[in-house]
Amino acid sequence: MKIQIFSDLHCDVAPTKPIVIGNDVEVVVAAGDIAEGAKNAPAFDPMLIVEVGA
């Protein structure tokens, strides 16, 4: 299984670089501080949000 990990993207406080997901990737993990609000987060389809330690 090919997994690609993104961590601490901080999309809400800094200009974001394009998020490139490899063609052979089966699972994307977006961990850490992604964004303060969902409206600022990049869209992944489908999306599973698991919030731990909020």
C-alpha positions in Angstrom: 0.0 0.0 0.0 1.4 3.4 -1.0 0.8 6.1 1.7 1.6 9.8 1.3 1.9 11.9 4.5 1.4 15.7 4.8 2.0 17.3 8.2 1.4 20.7 9.7 0.2 22.4 6.5 -1.1 25.5 8.3 -3.3 26.5 5.4 -4.9 29.2 7.4 -1.8 31.3 8.2 0.5 30.9 5.2 0.2 30.8 1.4 -0.1 27.2 0.4 2.0 25.5 -2.1 0.1 23.1 -4.4 -0.5 19.8 -2.8 0.6 17.1 -5.2 -0.6 13.5 -4.6 1.3 10.8 -6.4 -0.6 8.8 -9.0 0.1 5.5 -7.3 -0.9 6.7 -3.8 -3.7 4.8 -2.2 -4.0 6.6 1.2 -3.3 10.2 2.1 -2.6 11.2 5.7 -3.0 14.8 6.6 -1.7 15.1 10.1 -0.9 17.9 12.6 -2.2 21.4 12.2 -4.0 21.6 8.9 -6.1 24.8 9.2 -8.1 26.6 11.8 -11.3 26.4 9.8 -12.5 23.9 7.2 -13.1 26.7 4.7 -9.4 27.3 4.4 -8.4 23.6 4.1 -7.6 22.1 0.7 -10.4 19.7 -0.5 -9.6 16.0 -0.5 -12.2 13.7 -2.0 -13.1 11.5 -0.3 -12.3 12.9 3.1 -12.1 11.3 6.5 -11.5 13.6 9.4 -10.3 12.1 12.7 -9.7 14.7 15.3 -7.6 13.5 18.3 -6.9 15.4 21.4 -9.0 18.4 20.7 
